[in-house]
């Protein structure tokens, strides 16, 4: 279980409070108005956003003081964070700590993961030679290859068209759950939550609410989210 216990995260002049538990092995969506603090919550869990108080723990282990690279967390960002001067293979190999010339063992692992995300023929290309969907697949491959228990998704597919976004969302969740990951995903679209999420964390006015089962949240939302959901 991922637990934010009496946690307060601070990003710039913005403060977000979170006192909630996320069930391991499930998909949890984070939704709410723009600027409410959805990305701040993910950044706090990942260790990228300062934590002023409280505890973040995973399976009863306190990870509050750990730097991002020591936490059991991988993250998919909105801009994919691919290095433009590296090939797809080199970008994905960074998940294993590889430098510019991956060992044969690392190459084998990367090539296997690229095949899973449908990029087996594009390993030598650089990001500029890929479509938006292909770049998203490369970023997904890198996040999965990190082999960390929690995968955070901060709207990584928001720039894609509706069909491709749905395809990438399905692929991400399918591959992550196949290897037992806990997925926490930010979205502005309640339909995304309805499509793949087991539960929903609502974020509004500087507070992240305890997860609520998806159908119940969308069909009978707390009063604070009625206007947002329409």
GROMACS elastic network, one bead per residue, 0.5 to 0.9 nm:
[ bonds ]
;  ai    aj funct       b0    kb
    1    21     6  0.66626   500
    1    22     6  0.58073   500
    1    23     6  0.50247   500
    1    25     6  0.85890   500
    1    57     6  0.79333   500
    1    58     6  0.57030   500
    1    59     6  0.50237   500
    1    60     6  0.75084   500
    2    20     6  0.83915   500
    2    21     6  0.56667   500
    2    22     6  0.50013   500
    2    23     6  0.65822   500
    2    24     6  0.67816   500
    2    45     6  0.89744   500
    2    56     6  0.73895   500
    2    57     6  0.58310   500
    2    59     6  0.65223   500
    2    60     6  0.82631   500
    2   150     6  0.87462   500
    2   182     6  0.88831   500
    3    19     6  0.76794   500
    3    20     6  0.59242   500
    3    22     6  0.63312   500
    3    23     6  0.87743   500
    3    55     6  0.77551   500
    3    56     6  0.56299   500
    3    57     6  0.51858   500
    3    58     6  0.64280   500
    3    59     6  0.82544   500
    3    60     6  0.82699   500
    4     7     6  0.56308   500
    4     8     6  0.89585   500
    4    18     6  0.61010   500
    4    19     6  0.53168   500
    4    20     6  0.53442   500
    4    21     6  0.63418   500
    4    22     6  0.85214   500
    4    45     6  0.79381   500
    4    54     6  0.73867   500
    4    55     6  0.58981   500
    4    57     6  0.66606   500
    5    18     6  0.70089   500
    5    20     6  0.64059   500
    5    21     6  0.79741   500
    5    54     6  0.56211   500
    5    55     6  0.51356   500
    5    56     6  0.62718   500
    5    57     6  0.80276   500
    6    17     6  0.71332   500
    6    18     6  0.60655   500
    6    20     6  0.81034   500
    6    53     6  0.71714   500
    6    55     6  0.67363   500
    6    56     6  0.88348   500
    7    16     6  0.81806   500
    7    17     6  0.57031   500
    7    18     6  0.51437   500
    7    19     6  0.61069   500
    7    20     6  0.88816   500
    7    44     6  0.89538   500
    7    51     6  0.71005   500
    7    52     6  0.75039   500
    7    53     6  0.54418   500
    7    55     6  0.58120   500
    7    56     6  0.71739   500
    8    15     6  0.67578   500
    8    16     6  0.55809   500
    8    18     6  0.63373   500
    8    19     6  0.87411   500
    8    44     6  0.86204   500
    8    50     6  0.86178   500
    8    51     6  0.57620   500
    8    52     6  0.54466   500
    8    53     6  0.52710   500
    8    54     6  0.63907   500
    8    55     6  0.88902   500
    9    14     6  0.82661   500
    9    15     6  0.57309   500
    9    16     6  0.51924   500
    9    17     6  0.64544   500
    9    18     6  0.81085   500
    9    40     6  0.70562   500
    9    41     6  0.72657   500
    9    43     6  0.86173   500
    9    44     6  0.59592   500
    9    49     6  0.65497   500
    9    50     6  0.57161   500
    9    52     6  0.58623   500
    9    53     6  0.75401   500
   10    13     6  0.70211   500
   10    14     6  0.56831   500
   10    16     6  0.64836   500
   10    17     6  0.89666   500
   10    40     6  0.77279   500
   10    44     6  0.82893   500
   10    49     6  0.65431   500
   10    50     6  0.54482   500
   10    51     6  0.61580   500
   10    52     6  0.66598   500
   11    14     6  0.52149   500
   11    15     6  0.65343   500
   11    16     6  0.84535   500
   11    40     6  0.68157   500
   11    49     6  0.60490   500
   11    50     6  0.66736   500
   11    51     6  0.89255   500
   12    15     6  0.82047   500
   14    37     6  0.80088   500
   14    40     6  0.86724   500
   14   206     6  0.78202   500
   15    37     6  0.80429   500
   15    40     6  0.85128   500
   15   206     6  0.61278   500
   15   207     6  0.85990   500
   16    36     6  0.84231   500
   16    37     6  0.63226   500
   16    38     6  0.89860   500
   16    40     6  0.71658   500
   16    41     6  0.72602   500
   16   203     6  0.89753   500
   16   205     6  0.82625   500
   16   207     6  0.55155   500
   16   208     6  0.71852   500
   17    41     6  0.86024   500
   17   206     6  0.62272   500
   17   208     6  0.62590   500
   17   209     6  0.89448   500
   18    41     6  0.78023   500
   18    54     6  0.89234   500
   18   206     6  0.87651   500
   18   207     6  0.60887   500
   18   209     6  0.68779   500
   18   210     6  0.80569   500
   19    54     6  0.87170   500
   19   207     6  0.87991   500
   19   208     6  0.73748   500
   19   209     6  0.73536   500
   19   210     6  0.69045   500
   20   201     6  0.88232   500
   20   208     6  0.77962   500
   20   209     6  0.68434   500
   20   211     6  0.71196   500
   21   210     6  0.67422   500
   21   211     6  0.72737   500
   22    26     6  0.80463   500
   22    27     6  0.89695   500
   22    28     6  0.73385   500
   22   182     6  0.86274   500
   22   184     6  0.85069   500
   22   199     6  0.87597   500
   22   201     6  0.89946   500
   22   210     6  0.82589   500
   22   211     6  0.69358   500
   23    26     6  0.59561   500
   23    27     6  0.83916   500
   23    28     6  0.82801   500
   23   182     6  0.77259   500
   24    27     6  0.85499   500
   24    58     6  0.89598   500
   24    59     6  0.84327   500
   24   149     6  0.87538   500
   24   150     6  0.84242   500
   24   180     6  0.86864   500
   24   181     6  0.77761   500
   24   182     6  0.53527   500
   24   183     6  0.84619   500
   25   149     6  0.86122   500
   25   150     6  0.85822   500
   25   177     6  0.69775   500
   25   180     6  0.57555   500
   25   181     6  0.55448   500
   25   183     6  0.72988   500
   26   177     6  0.78462   500
   26   180     6  0.87142   500
   26   181     6  0.77333   500
   26   182     6  0.53318   500
   26   183     6  0.63050   500
   26   184     6  0.83532   500
   26   197     6  0.77405   500
   26   198     6  0.63142   500
   26   199     6  0.80664   500
   27   173     6  0.76531   500
   27   177     6  0.84375   500
   27   181     6  0.87680   500
   27   182     6  0.62530   500
   27   184     6  0.59450   500
   27   185     6  0.76136   500
   27   193     6  0.89865   500
   27   196     6  0.70071   500
   27   198     6  0.53661   500
   27   199     6  0.68094   500
   27   200     6  0.87403   500
   28   182     6  0.82111   500
   28   183     6  0.61829   500
   28   185     6  0.63198   500
   28   186     6  0.87227   500
   28   193     6  0.79342   500
   28   196     6  0.85654   500
   28   197     6  0.52795   500
   28   198     6  0.58579   500
   28   200     6  0.54772   500
   28   201     6  0.69973   500
   28   211     6  0.75958   500
   28   214     6  0.85784   500
   29   183     6  0.82781   500
   29   184     6  0.58154   500
   29   186     6  0.58243   500
   29   187     6  0.68722   500
   29   190     6  0.88455   500
   29   192     6  0.81327   500
   29   193     6  0.56297   500
   29   196     6  0.84441   500
   29   197     6  0.57517   500
   29   198     6  0.78750   500
   29   199     6  0.63408   500
   29   201     6  0.60848   500
   29   202     6  0.83635   500
   29   211     6  0.86683   500
   29   214     6  0.84363   500
   30    38     6  0.63289   500
   30    39     6  0.88737   500
   30    41     6  0.88071   500
   30   184     6  0.71308   500
   30   185     6  0.58607   500
   30   187     6  0.62195   500
   30   188     6  0.84173   500
   30   193     6  0.82468   500
   30   199     6  0.88176   500
   30   200     6  0.58052   500
   30   202     6  0.59085   500
   30   203     6  0.69931   500
   30   208     6  0.86429   500
   30   211     6  0.87833   500
   31    38     6  0.68242   500
   31   185     6  0.86278   500
   31   186     6  0.61066   500
   31   187     6  0.55353   500
   31   188     6  0.58680   500
   31   189     6  0.75858   500
   31   190     6  0.72584   500
   31   193     6  0.82475   500
   31   200     6  0.71178   500
   31   201     6  0.64095   500
   31   202     6  0.52130   500
   31   203     6  0.61239   500
   31   204     6  0.87192   500
   32    35     6  0.84446   500
   32    36     6  0.63637   500
   32    37     6  0.82227   500
   32    38     6  0.71111   500
   32   186     6  0.89466   500
   32   187     6  0.81035   500
   32   188     6  0.67313   500
   32   201     6  0.85540   500
   32   202     6  0.56885   500
   32   204     6  0.59042   500
   32   225     6  0.75155   500
   32   228     6  0.70344   500
   32   229     6  0.85604   500
   33    36     6  0.55185   500
   33    37     6  0.85393   500
   33    38     6  0.86011   500
   33   188     6  0.73965   500
   33   203     6  0.75483   500
   33   204     6  0.66882   500
   33   205     6  0.88944   500
   33   225     6  0.88913   500
   33   228     6  0.66001   500
   34    37     6  0.78309   500
   34    38     6  0.82056   500
   34   188     6  0.77835   500
   35    38     6  0.75139   500
   35    39     6  0.86255   500
   35   204     6  0.85943   500
   35   205     6  0.87586   500
   36    39     6  0.86298   500
   36    40     6  0.86772   500
   36   203     6  0.59885   500
   36   205     6  0.57090   500
   36   206     6  0.60240   500
   36   207     6  0.79532   500
   36   208     6  0.88895   500
   37    41     6  0.62623   500
   37    42     6  0.89152   500
   37   203     6  0.65105   500
   37   204     6  0.72729   500
   37   205     6  0.79960   500
   37   206     6  0.62772   500
   37   207     6  0.77456   500
   37   208     6  0.79064   500
   38    41     6  0.53061   500
   38    42     6  0.67425   500
   38    43     6  0.87673   500
   38   154     6  0.84170   500
   38   186     6  0.63764   500
   38   187     6  0.84689   500
   38   202     6  0.85484   500
   38   203     6  0.62425   500
   38   204     6  0.85864   500
   38   208     6  0.79761   500
   39    42     6  0.51558   500
   39    43     6  0.60024   500
   39    44     6  0.84620   500
   39   154     6  0.64511   500
   39   186     6  0.70389   500
   40    44     6  0.59823   500
   40    45     6  0.86068   500
   40    48     6  0.88162   500
   40    49     6  0.66913   500
   41    44     6  0.51264   500
   41    45     6  0.63265   500
   41    46     6  0.86648   500
   41    49     6  0.82819   500
   41   203     6  0.88686   500
   41   208     6  0.76553   500
   42    45     6  0.51343   500
   42    46     6  0.61319   500
   42    47     6  0.85053   500
   42    48     6  0.84895   500
   42    49     6  0.84193   500
   42    75     6  0.87387   500
   42   152     6  0.66997   500
   42   153     6  0.81179   500
   42   154     6  0.73759   500
   42   184     6  0.79387   500
   42   185     6  0.83978   500
   42   186     6  0.80528   500
   43    46     6  0.50585   500
   43    47     6  0.59567   500
   43    50     6  0.84184   500
   44    47     6  0.50610   500
   44    48     6  0.59591   500
   44    50     6  0.65177   500
   44    51     6  0.65310   500
   44    56     6  0.86419   500
   45    48     6  0.77934   500
   45    49     6  0.79966   500
   45    56     6  0.69002   500
   45    64     6  0.84316   500
   45    68     6  0.88835   500
   45    71     6  0.88760   500
   45    73     6  0.81959   500
   45   152     6  0.87656   500
   46    49     6  0.76479   500
   46    67     6  0.83926   500
   46    68     6  0.56694   500
   46    69     6  0.87012   500
   46    71     6  0.69794   500
   46    72     6  0.84796   500
   46    73     6  0.61427   500
   46    74     6  0.77825   500
   46    75     6  0.77146   500
   46   152     6  0.79989   500
   47    50     6  0.70330   500
   47    51     6  0.80616   500
   47    63     6  0.89645   500
   47    64     6  0.77442   500
   47    65     6  0.84109   500
   47    66     6  0.73596   500
   47    67     6  0.60087   500
   47    69     6  0.86102   500
   47    71     6  0.77658   500
   48    67     6  0.81154   500
   48    68     6  0.64515   500
   51    54     6  0.75720   500
   51    55     6  0.85837   500
   51    64     6  0.79539   500
   54    64     6  0.82509   500
   55    62     6  0.68550   500
   55    63     6  0.77234   500
   55    64     6  0.56446   500
   55    65     6  0.89136   500
   56    61     6  0.85496   500
   56    62     6  0.60776   500
   56    63     6  0.57861   500
   56    64     6  0.50336   500
   56    65     6  0.88205   500
   57    60     6  0.57364   500
   57    61     6  0.52107   500
   57    63     6  0.52759   500
   57    64     6  0.68475   500
   58    61     6  0.52372   500
   58    62     6  0.66241   500
   58    63     6  0.69191   500
   58    72     6  0.80697   500
   59    62     6  0.84968   500
   62    65     6  0.77989   500
   62    66     6  0.85999   500
   63    66     6  0.53083   500
   63    67     6  0.85658   500
   63    70     6  0.85772   500
   63    71     6  0.66105   500
   63    72     6  0.86862   500
   64    67     6  0.83996   500
   64    71     6  0.89554   500
   66    69     6  0.79967   500
   66    70     6  0.58373   500
   66    71     6  0.61888   500
   67    70     6  0.55034   500
   67    71     6  0.66612   500
   68    71     6  0.53805   500
   68    72     6  0.85163   500
   68    73     6  0.76172   500
   68    74     6  0.89530   500
   69    72     6  0.81183   500
   69    73     6  0.79537   500
   69    74     6  0.87277   500
   70    73     6  0.82559   500
   71    74     6  0.83950   500
   71   148     6  0.82371   500
   72   147     6  0.84918   500
   72   149     6  0.55207   500
   72   150     6  0.60751   500
   72   151     6  0.86533   500
   73   146     6  0.86070   500
   73   147     6  0.87397   500
   73   148     6  0.53953   500
   73   149     6  0.63281   500
   73   151     6  0.58120   500
   73   152     6  0.71052   500
   74   142     6  0.89009   500
   74   143     6  0.55432   500
   74   144     6  0.77083   500
   74   146     6  0.66995   500
   74   147     6  0.80194   500
   74   148     6  0.60712   500
   74   149     6  0.80073   500
   74   150     6  0.63180   500
   74   152     6  0.61944   500
   74   153     6  0.86809   500
   75   140     6  0.89529   500
   75   143     6  0.63389   500
   75   150     6  0.84201   500
   75   151     6  0.56958   500
   75   153     6  0.58168   500
   75   154     6  0.75484   500
   76    79     6  0.85177   500
   76    80     6  0.64880   500
   76    81     6  0.82968   500
   76   136     6  0.87984   500
   76   139     6  0.67560   500
   76   140     6  0.68333   500
   76   142     6  0.89497   500
   76   143     6  0.66576   500
   76   151     6  0.76240   500
   76   152     6  0.62016   500
   76   154     6  0.60916   500
   76   155     6  0.78649   500
   76   156     6  0.58790   500
   77    80     6  0.52154   500
   77    81     6  0.67797   500
   77   139     6  0.84539   500
   77   152     6  0.85110   500
   77   153     6  0.64265   500
   77   154     6  0.52025   500
   77   155     6  0.67730   500
   77   156     6  0.51081   500
   77   157     6  0.88225   500
   78    81     6  0.80820   500
   78   153     6  0.82721   500
   78   154     6  0.59780   500
   78   155     6  0.54286   500
   78   157     6  0.67406   500
   78   158     6  0.70013   500
   78   159     6  0.80093   500
   79    82     6  0.80181   500
   79   136     6  0.86576   500
   79   156     6  0.67104   500
   79   157     6  0.87645   500
   79   159     6  0.87473   500
   80   135     6  0.69385   500
   80   136     6  0.62306   500
   80   138     6  0.82370   500
   80   139     6  0.55148   500
   80   140     6  0.84391   500
   80   156     6  0.66116   500
   80   157     6  0.89071   500
   81   139     6  0.73637   500
   82    85     6  0.88940   500
   82    86     6  0.80645   500
   82    88     6  0.83707   500
   82    91     6  0.63604   500
   82    92     6  0.86931   500
   82   127     6  0.68588   500
   82   135     6  0.77894   500
   82   138     6  0.81222   500
   82   139     6  0.69332   500
   83    86     6  0.56242   500
   83    87     6  0.82008   500
   83    88     6  0.89434   500
   83    90     6  0.89906   500
   83    91     6  0.65318   500
   83   126     6  0.84636   500
   83   127     6  0.74692   500
   84    87     6  0.77537   500
   84    91     6  0.88764   500
   84   126     6  0.63298   500
   84   127     6  0.56217   500
   84   128     6  0.67795   500
   85   126     6  0.67859   500
   85   127     6  0.80822   500
   86    89     6  0.79283   500
   86    90     6  0.56787   500
   86    91     6  0.59515   500
   86   100     6  0.78865   500
   86   124     6  0.89053   500
   86   125     6  0.83864   500
   86   126     6  0.59503   500
   86   127     6  0.77516   500
   87    90     6  0.51005   500
   87    91     6  0.60885   500
   87    92     6  0.85781   500
   87   122     6  0.88505   500
   87   123     6  0.66344   500
   87   124     6  0.52998   500
   87   125     6  0.52007   500
   87   127     6  0.69917   500
   88    91     6  0.51001   500
   88    92     6  0.61587   500
   88    93     6  0.84415   500
   88   114     6  0.88999   500
   88   119     6  0.88285   500
   88   122     6  0.70169   500
   88   124     6  0.60450   500
   88   125     6  0.58117   500
   88   126     6  0.57652   500
   88   127     6  0.67507   500
   88   135     6  0.86334   500
   88   138     6  0.65752   500
   89    92     6  0.52982   500
   89    93     6  0.59693   500
   89    94     6  0.88029   500
   89   102     6  0.87314   500
   89   107     6  0.74718   500
   89   110     6  0.65468   500
   89   111     6  0.74373   500
   89   114     6  0.81923   500
   89   122     6  0.83285   500
   89   124     6  0.64148   500
   89   125     6  0.81776   500
   89   126     6  0.89006   500
   89   138     6  0.86161   500
   90    94     6  0.65132   500
   90    98     6  0.77623   500
   90    99     6  0.74942   500
   90   100     6  0.61999   500
   90   101     6  0.76262   500
   90   102     6  0.73101   500
   90   107     6  0.88097   500
   90   110     6  0.87681   500
   90   123     6  0.82497   500
   90   124     6  0.84822   500
   91    94     6  0.55421   500
   91    95     6  0.79158   500
   91   100     6  0.89197   500
   91   126     6  0.89062   500
   91   138     6  0.78571   500
   91   139     6  0.82473   500
   91   142     6  0.73187   500
   92    95     6  0.58873   500
   92    96     6  0.81202   500
   92    98     6  0.89645   500
   92   110     6  0.64938   500
   92   113     6  0.88079   500
   92   114     6  0.84567   500
   92   138     6  0.66927   500
   92   139     6  0.72382   500
   92   140     6  0.88314   500
   92   141     6  0.63975   500
   92   143     6  0.81723   500
   92   145     6  0.76470   500
   93    96     6  0.55522   500
   93    97     6  0.69171   500
   93    98     6  0.54868   500
   93    99     6  0.77021   500
   93   100     6  0.86772   500
   93   102     6  0.68917   500
   93   106     6  0.67348   500
   93   107     6  0.73048   500
   93   109     6  0.84008   500
   93   110     6  0.60914   500
   93   142     6  0.70924   500
   93   145     6  0.81901   500
   94    99     6  0.67517   500
   94   100     6  0.87512   500
   94   102     6  0.89536   500
   94   142     6  0.73453   500
   94   146     6  0.86985   500
   95    98     6  0.72589   500
   95   141     6  0.89204   500
   95   142     6  0.54941   500
   95   143     6  0.69617   500
   95   144     6  0.83986   500
   95   145     6  0.59086   500
   95   147     6  0.85305   500
   96   106     6  0.73190   500
   96   142     6  0.87073   500
   96   145     6  0.72179   500
   96   146     6  0.63902   500
   98   101     6  0.72886   500
   98   102     6  0.55810   500
   98   103     6  0.79979   500
   98   106     6  0.76132   500
   99   102     6  0.62393   500
  102   105     6  0.79248   500
  102   106     6  0.57391   500
  102   107     6  0.60116   500
  103   106     6  0.51986   500
  103   107     6  0.61519   500
  103   108     6  0.86333   500
  104   108     6  0.61397   500
  104   109     6  0.87151   500
  105   108     6  0.51585   500
  105   109     6  0.64339   500
  105   110     6  0.87419   500
  106   109     6  0.51370   500
  106   110     6  0.61410   500
  106   111     6  0.85197   500
  107   110     6  0.50617   500
  107   111     6  0.59511   500
  107   112     6  0.84730   500
  108   111     6  0.51605   500
  108   112     6  0.61545   500
  108   113     6  0.86712   500
  109   112     6  0.52000   500
  109   113     6  0.63246   500
  109   114     6  0.86826   500
  109   145     6  0.80435   500
  110   113     6  0.51079   500
  110   114     6  0.60681   500
  110   115     6  0.85763   500
  110   123     6  0.88991   500
  110   141     6  0.80170   500
  110   142     6  0.83317   500
  110   145     6  0.75439   500
  111   115     6  0.61920   500
  111   116     6  0.87345   500
  111   119     6  0.85807   500
  111   120     6  0.64528   500
  111   123     6  0.75421   500
  112   115     6  0.51886   500
  112   116     6  0.65139   500
  112   120     6  0.78636   500
  113   116     6  0.50254   500
  113   117     6  0.65570   500
  113   118     6  0.86982   500
  113   119     6  0.85662   500
  113   120     6  0.83251   500
  113   141     6  0.59018   500
  113   142     6  0.83055   500
  113   144     6  0.79964   500
  113   145     6  0.70476   500
  114   117     6  0.52625   500
  114   118     6  0.60814   500
  114   120     6  0.50787   500
  114   121     6  0.84804   500
  114   122     6  0.84232   500
  114   123     6  0.75651   500
  114   137     6  0.82031   500
  114   138     6  0.73331   500
  114   141     6  0.62417   500
  114   142     6  0.89757   500
  115   118     6  0.50139   500
  115   119     6  0.56103   500
  115   121     6  0.82308   500
  116   119     6  0.76846   500
  116   120     6  0.80011   500
  116   141     6  0.80670   500
  116   175     6  0.81719   500
  117   120     6  0.79500   500
  117   137     6  0.58903   500
  117   138     6  0.76751   500
  117   140     6  0.77215   500
  117   141     6  0.65431   500
  117   171     6  0.77147   500
  117   172     6  0.87649   500
  117   175     6  0.85529   500
  118   121     6  0.81422   500
  118   122     6  0.89287   500
  118   134     6  0.84910   500
  118   137     6  0.75812   500
  119   122     6  0.53064   500
  119   123     6  0.68563   500
  119   134     6  0.73421   500
  119   137     6  0.73900   500
  119   138     6  0.74753   500
  120   123     6  0.63579   500
  121   124     6  0.80794   500
  122   125     6  0.55122   500
  122   126     6  0.86391   500
  122   130     6  0.84398   500
  122   134     6  0.89865   500
  123   126     6  0.83071   500
  125   128     6  0.81770   500
  125   129     6  0.62503   500
  125   130     6  0.74088   500
  126   129     6  0.56465   500
  126   130     6  0.71083   500
  127   130     6  0.52656   500
  127   131     6  0.81854   500
  127   134     6  0.85008   500
  127   135     6  0.63438   500
  127   138     6  0.87226   500
  128   131     6  0.79019   500
  128   135     6  0.87131   500
  130   133     6  0.78753   500
  130   134     6  0.55749   500
  130   135     6  0.59561   500
  131   134     6  0.50851   500
  131   135     6  0.62034   500
  131   136     6  0.86363   500
  132   135     6  0.51450   500
  132   136     6  0.62934   500
  132   137     6  0.87308   500
  132   157     6  0.87443   500
  132   159     6  0.78038   500
  132   160     6  0.67557   500
  133   136     6  0.50477   500
  133   137     6  0.62915   500
  133   138     6  0.87811   500
  133   157     6  0.80398   500
  133   160     6  0.68654   500
  133   164     6  0.68530   500
  133   165     6  0.82112   500
  133   168     6  0.76779   500
  134   138     6  0.62846   500
  134   139     6  0.87125   500
  135   138     6  0.50849   500
  135   139     6  0.63188   500
  135   140     6  0.86081   500
  136   139     6  0.51322   500
  136   140     6  0.61214   500
  136   141     6  0.86044   500
  136   156     6  0.71456   500
  136   157     6  0.69461   500
  136   168     6  0.77421   500
  137   141     6  0.61134   500
  137   142     6  0.86917   500
  137   168     6  0.75821   500
  137   172     6  0.86799   500
  138   141     6  0.50657   500
  138   142     6  0.63777   500
  138   143     6  0.87816   500
  139   142     6  0.51710   500
  139   143     6  0.63038   500
  139   144     6  0.87128   500
  139   156     6  0.88649   500
  140   143     6  0.51087   500
  140   144     6  0.61445   500
  140   145     6  0.85121   500
  140   172     6  0.69133   500
  141   144     6  0.52370   500
  141   145     6  0.60664   500
  141   146     6  0.87706   500
  142   145     6  0.51425   500
  142   146     6  0.64604   500
  143   146     6  0.54281   500
  143   147     6  0.76317   500
  143   148     6  0.83284   500
  143   151     6  0.73970   500
  144   147     6  0.58397   500
  144   148     6  0.76755   500
  144   151     6  0.79718   500
  144   172     6  0.88873   500
  144   175     6  0.79491   500
  144   176     6  0.68922   500
  144   179     6  0.88224   500
  144   181     6  0.89590   500
  145   148     6  0.82559   500
  147   150     6  0.88305   500
  147   179     6  0.86821   500
  147   181     6  0.86521   500
  148   151     6  0.71547   500
  148   181     6  0.74919   500
  149   179     6  0.89204   500
  149   180     6  0.73234   500
  149   181     6  0.50500   500
  149   182     6  0.62092   500
  149   183     6  0.87748   500
  150   181     6  0.55402   500
  150   183     6  0.59721   500
  150   184     6  0.76445   500
  151   176     6  0.76193   500
  151   181     6  0.64900   500
  151   182     6  0.60901   500
  151   184     6  0.64328   500
  151   185     6  0.82917   500
  152   182     6  0.83730   500
  152   183     6  0.59101   500
  152   185     6  0.58069   500
  152   186     6  0.81751   500
  153   156     6  0.62373   500
  153   183     6  0.75047   500
  153   184     6  0.62202   500
  153   186     6  0.61285   500
  153   187     6  0.87396   500
  154   157     6  0.86521   500
  154   184     6  0.85613   500
  154   185     6  0.60017   500
  154   186     6  0.50199   500
  154   187     6  0.74094   500
  155   158     6  0.54622   500
  155   159     6  0.87399   500
  155   185     6  0.70163   500
  155   186     6  0.55362   500
  155   187     6  0.56900   500
  155   188     6  0.81700   500
  156   159     6  0.77819   500
  156   160     6  0.89614   500
  156   186     6  0.88747   500
  157   160     6  0.55152   500
  157   161     6  0.85479   500
  157   164     6  0.82147   500
  157   165     6  0.54802   500
  157   166     6  0.86213   500
  157   168     6  0.71326   500
  157   169     6  0.75832   500
  158   161     6  0.79696   500
  158   162     6  0.88293   500
  158   165     6  0.70149   500
  158   187     6  0.83924   500
  158   188     6  0.89684   500
  159   165     6  0.81407   500
  160   163     6  0.80395   500
  160   164     6  0.59858   500
  160   165     6  0.54081   500
  161   164     6  0.54613   500
  161   165     6  0.58792   500
  161   166     6  0.85720   500
  162   165     6  0.50818   500
  162   166     6  0.61648   500
  162   167     6  0.86127   500
  163   166     6  0.52959   500
  163   167     6  0.62620   500
  163   168     6  0.87311   500
  164   168     6  0.60667   500
  164   169     6  0.84419   500
  165   168     6  0.52087   500
  165   169     6  0.60497   500
  165   170     6  0.85725   500
  166   169     6  0.50838   500
  166   170     6  0.61479   500
  166   171     6  0.85660   500
  166   192     6  0.77981   500
  166   195     6  0.86506   500
  167   170     6  0.52542   500
  167   171     6  0.61597   500
  167   172     6  0.86215   500
  168   172     6  0.59632   500
  168   173     6  0.85363   500
  169   172     6  0.52185   500
  169   173     6  0.62485   500
  169   174     6  0.84759   500
  169   192     6  0.80312   500
  169   195     6  0.89260   500
  169   196     6  0.79528   500
  170   173     6  0.53896   500
  170   174     6  0.59777   500
  170   175     6  0.85888   500
  170   195     6  0.83963   500
  170   196     6  0.72789   500
  171   174     6  0.50977   500
  171   175     6  0.60711   500
  171   176     6  0.83649   500
  172   175     6  0.54292   500
  172   176     6  0.59544   500
  172   177     6  0.84379   500
  173   176     6  0.51004   500
  173   177     6  0.58947   500
  173   178     6  0.82965   500
  173   181     6  0.88452   500
  173   183     6  0.74070   500
  173   196     6  0.73843   500
  174   177     6  0.54288   500
  174   178     6  0.60602   500
  174   179     6  0.89732   500
  175   178     6  0.50599   500
  175   179     6  0.67512   500
  175   180     6  0.88933   500
  175   181     6  0.87352   500
  176   179     6  0.56110   500
  176   180     6  0.64363   500
  176   181     6  0.51528   500
  176   182     6  0.75913   500
  176   183     6  0.73531   500
  177   181     6  0.52345   500
  177   182     6  0.72543   500
  177   183     6  0.79856   500
  178   181     6  0.76243   500
  183   197     6  0.88801   500
  184   197     6  0.88690   500
  185   193     6  0.87064   500
  185   197     6  0.86255   500
  187   190     6  0.73229   500
  187   192     6  0.69070   500
  187   193     6  0.75673   500
  188   191     6  0.89032   500
  188   192     6  0.82328   500
  189   192     6  0.55012   500
  189   193     6  0.71742   500
  190   193     6  0.51378   500
  190   194     6  0.62782   500
  190   195     6  0.85993   500
  190   218     6  0.75407   500
  190   229     6  0.75634   500
  191   195     6  0.59954   500
  191   196     6  0.88381   500
  192   195     6  0.50079   500
  192   196     6  0.64483   500
  192   197     6  0.75906   500
  193   196     6  0.56345   500
  193   198     6  0.79679   500
  193   199     6  0.79008   500
  193   200     6  0.71371   500
  193   214     6  0.69740   500
  193   218     6  0.88364   500
  194   197     6  0.61355   500
  194   198     6  0.83375   500
  194   214     6  0.65369   500
  194   215     6  0.71188   500
  194   218     6  0.78932   500
  197   200     6  0.70285   500
  197   213     6  0.86150   500
  197   214     6  0.65285   500
  198   212     6  0.86430   500
  198   213     6  0.61300   500
  198   214     6  0.57002   500
  198   215     6  0.85257   500
  199   211     6  0.57482   500
  199   212     6  0.52776   500
  199   215     6  0.81075   500
  199   216     6  0.89104   500
  199   217     6  0.80316   500
  200   209     6  0.88218   500
  200   210     6  0.82786   500
  200   211     6  0.50866   500
  200   212     6  0.52917   500
  200   213     6  0.62662   500
  200   214     6  0.54210   500
  200   215     6  0.89844   500
  200   217     6  0.67971   500
  200   218     6  0.86712   500
  201   208     6  0.65640   500
  201   209     6  0.55986   500
  201   210     6  0.59878   500
  201   212     6  0.65583   500
  201   217     6  0.88655   500
  202   207     6  0.83116   500
  202   208     6  0.59065   500
  202   209     6  0.53243   500
  202   210     6  0.76430   500
  202   211     6  0.73517   500
  202   212     6  0.83671   500
  202   217     6  0.86000   500
  202   222     6  0.89049   500
  202   224     6  0.89211   500
  202   225     6  0.75289   500
  203   206     6  0.70867   500
  203   207     6  0.56371   500
  203   209     6  0.61511   500
  203   225     6  0.86813   500
  204   207     6  0.55302   500
  204   208     6  0.66920   500
  204   209     6  0.82592   500
  204   224     6  0.74085   500
  204   225     6  0.77703   500
  205   208     6  0.85654   500
  208   211     6  0.88339   500
  209   212     6  0.84043   500
  211   214     6  0.85512   500
  211   217     6  0.88283   500
  212   215     6  0.85283   500
  212   216     6  0.68943   500
  212   217     6  0.58241   500
  213   216     6  0.55064   500
  213   217     6  0.61276   500
  213   218     6  0.87536   500
  214   217     6  0.51388   500
  214   218     6  0.61648   500
  214   219     6  0.84464   500
  215   218     6  0.52748   500
  215   219     6  0.58550   500
  215   220     6  0.80226   500
  216   219     6  0.52457   500
  216   220     6  0.53975   500
  216   221     6  0.68057   500
  217   220     6  0.54866   500
  217   222     6  0.71929   500
  218   221     6  0.56018   500
  218   229     6  0.76042   500
  220   223     6  0.88405   500
  220   226     6  0.84567   500
  221   224     6  0.78894   500
  221   225     6  0.60941   500
  221   226     6  0.60813   500
  221   229     6  0.81894   500
  222   225     6  0.57081   500
  222   226     6  0.67304   500
  223   226     6  0.53801   500
  223   227     6  0.81356   500
  224   227     6  0.74488   500
  224   228     6  0.81361   500
  225   228     6  0.51586   500
  225   229     6  0.61239   500
  225   230     6  0.84441   500
  226   229     6  0.53474   500
  226   230     6  0.59959   500
  227   230     6  0.50275   500
